[in-house]
Amino acid sequence: MQRVTVLLTVLTVTAVAGTACTTDKGGNPQADVTPGTATTATSPPDKSSDKASSSTDIDPCKLIEARRDLSEYGSFHRPEPQELGSARSCLWRSAAEAPFDDEPNIGLALRDTQGVETVNDVGGGVATGEVNGRPAAEAPNPRFNDCALALQIGDRSRIDINITAMDDVEQACEVARQVAYVVEPRLPG
């Protein structure tokens, strides 16, 4: 198995400019990935279709199985499909008894007409990089301790991994990166 390191920047609350992560110690997530699994499609791609439309057939609620994929972050209610503006999304709400147990709410939002280059700076800068070779952008929100990590699906489409209800923005981004390694191999292209 090949060792893959997240190339997304770990942003602090006070830093806006990011630098690429290295393999040095520092708590950056690493994942064991079988070579080729992250970018190999299960069937040959249709050259006649537009890459922007590759996200339209994805159901965000089917990309994660909470008991299998999210158990280390706590327990969750059933996924809630939502329409947020132009995004088709799904939210896994923490089932924690107390509202501030530092268990995250995890959301996936599919944006069929926006690529990673359109991720907004919400106060903590936007760091670009890759997850398993797939272009990505991370936008921490230090005001609310939230983090969004976008993964490119097509030329003009992406999926956002949104982590909310955390006590620390760096911890929220760490969870977003770990969830990105779960979601990324399940995306087309």
C-alpha positions, 0 to 999 in steps of 0.5 A: 500500500502506498502512503498518501499525505493530505496536501491541504494546509492546516490553517490556524485561527490567526493565519490566513496564508497557507503552506503545503503540508509535509510528511513531518509530524504534526497530526496531518491525516494519512491514509493507506490507499491502494494505488489507482483506487482514488482515480480509477473509474469503475467503467470507462468514462463517456468521452461525449459527456460533459465533466460538469454533469458527472455530479448530477447522478450522485446522491450525497446521502449515499456517499457515507454510511454513518455506522461504518464511516463516522463511528469515531466521531460519535453517533448520528441521527439518520441522514437528512437530505436538504436543498441549500440554494443550488446545492443538493446536500445531506446532513448527519446531525450528531446524536449527542445528548448535550449540544456542546459535546464537541461531536460534529455535524457532518454535511455533504453538499453537491454543487453541480455548477461550481468548481473548487476554484470558487470556494469562498474565503469565510475568514480563515483563507482558502488553502488549495491542495489535493486529496488522493490526487483530486484537486481540493480547497479548504476554507476554515471559518474561525468565527464559528469553528466550522470548516468546509473542504471541497473536492473537485468532481468535474471541471465545473462541479464539486462536493463540499464536506462541511463540519460544524458544531466543533469547539476548535476550527483546526479540529473541524478541518482535521475531521473534514480531511478525514471524511474527505478520504472516505468520500473521495474514492466514492466519487466519479472520475 
